[in-house]
């Protein structure tokens, strides 16, 4: 079962609807709660939603306690969307900064690592919906960049040896390509082992 960690996204119904269409079992959990480790272990993976927090705000941590709990676990696959993407980046030392204004558009995303299992079955460019006011501006180790666009260099990231992915765009709003990404992520869940990292393709 997937945990959907709700950080206050306006698009929760869209995400739940997409998971329902894919017949993926899921449970929505509030991002500001913590769970016992034994409860975390019952989930095969976690999706961290968007929201209206700013990761550079020092007071944001209690509001995303469950997100940070999943990120600290290590072995549970995680997919961060929008704010979730920024939380992953910030958790690993990346810089996240405000944009001059809201970036709300349908954008062409260039997939730089098409062999990555998250992008299986997709072309080199996809159309995806962006709705964000902050952006990841650096991708330090242990993260790598997976996708970019003309309005953002870091549209998708991955941890080099842990099953952690972030996408700035909203797959739940991005038609067939978005459903493919969600389904690919679900396919990674429950199959991950610590040795799987050596099988992840390079981004070069």
N, C-alpha and C positions, 0 to 999 in steps of 0.2 A: 504494500500500500504506500502511496505517495503522501507525504505531508505537504500541504500548501500553507506556507507561513504567510499570513495576511498582515502586511504592513500598512494597511489603509488605502490600498489601491482602489481607484474608481472602476477598474476593469476586472474585478473579482468574478462577476457573473460571466464575463467573456471567457476567462480562464477556466472556470469550472465547466462551462458549456463545452469548451474545446476538449477537456479531459473526458467529459461524458461521451462526446462524439467518438473519441478514440477508445471508449470502454475501458478506461484506466481507473482502477480503484484509488480513491483519494479521500483525505480528511482535511478540512480547513481548521487551522489553529491560529490563535492570536500571537502576533510577533512579540508582544510584551510579557509573555509568560515563559517560565522555565519548566522543563519536564525532568523527571528522574531519568537517569541513564538507561534504566531498564525499559522505560517507555519509548525513548528515542530509538532503541534497537528494534522496535517492531515495525519501523518504517524502512522501506527499501530505498527511499530517496526523498529529497526535499526540494521544493520549488519556493524560492524566496521572491515574493511579489514586489511590485512597485509601491510607491507611496509618496508622501510629501515631506519626509524628513530630509535633512542635510547631514551627510556623514561627517562634515567638518565642524558641525555643531557639537561642542563637548558634552552636551546634555542628551545626546541621542541614544546612548548605550542602553539605558533601561527600557527604551521603547522597542528595541530590536534584540532583546535578550535571547529569544529562541533562535533567531537567525545566527547569532554568534555562537550559540551552543552547538548548532549543526556544523558550523564552520570549524569549530574546535575538535569535533569528533574524529575527523580524518578519513574514516572509511565509508561513511554514508554519502553517496553521490548527491551533489547539490547543483541546481541550476538557478542562478540569480537573474531576475528580469528587471531592467530599469534600475530602480533603487537597489534591488537585490544584487545587481551587477556592480553597482558602486560600493555596496557594503563588502562584497568579496574583494574588490580592488583595495579599498581602504584597510581592510583586515590584514592584507599582505603588504602594506606599506606604500601603496600607490597614492598619488595626489589626485584629488577630486576637487574641481573648482566650479563656481557658478558660471553659466553662460550669460551673454548680454540680455537674452530674452528666452522665452519658451520656444524650444525646437519641436514643433508639432507639424509633422509632414509624413507623407509616404515617400520613402527614400530607397534608392538603389544601394544595396549592400554588397560589397565585393568580398567573397569568401576566400581568404588567403590560405586556408588549410582544408581544402575540399576532401582530403582523405581522412580527416578527423571523423570519428563515428557520429558526432553530433550533426554533421552535415551530410551524412550518407543519403544518396538519392537526389541531391540538389545540384543545380547548375552552378557555375562560377559566380553568377550574380543573381540576387533575389530582390524582390520588392518587399519592404517591411515598414511597419508603422513605428514612427518615433514620437514620443511625447515626454520631453524631459527638459528641466531647467538647469541641471548640473551635468558635468561630464568628467569621465576619467581621462586625465591628461598625461599620466605616466604609467608604464607597465613594467615595474621592476621584477627581477627574479624573486620568487619562483613562478611568476606568471608569464604567459606568452600571449601575443595578440593573434587572434584568429580571423578577424574581419574588420573592414573599414568602409567609410563612405566619404563623399565629398564634404559632408558637414561634420564628420567625426572620425578621427584616426582609430579609435579603440571601440569598435561596435561589438566586438566579442572577444572574450579572453578565456584562458584555461590555465589551471595549475599544471605545472610540468609533470608531476608524478602523483597527484591525487585527483579523485573524480569530481573536480569542482569547475564549473563553467559559469560564465556570466555573459549575458547579451543585453546591450543597451536598448535594443528595439523590443517591441512587444510581439512575440510569436502568437499570442492569443488573439491579436488583431490583424494578423498577416496572412490570412487565407490559407491555401494549401501548403505553402512553404512553411508557414508557422506551425501547422499541424504536424508536418514531417519532423521538424525540430523537436517538438514536444514528444512525439512518438519515439524518435531516436534516443532522446534522453531516458525515457521510460525503459527502453531496451537495454540501456547501460545499467540500470538499477537492478540489484539482485544478482548481477553477473560479475561485479567488480571484485577483484582480489588485488592485494598489494603488488603482485607481479605483473598486473595488467598494464602498469605504467610503461614498462619497457616496450609494449606493443603499440603505444600511441604514436601516430606518425609525426614527423617533424613538421614545423610550419615553414621550413625553407624549401 
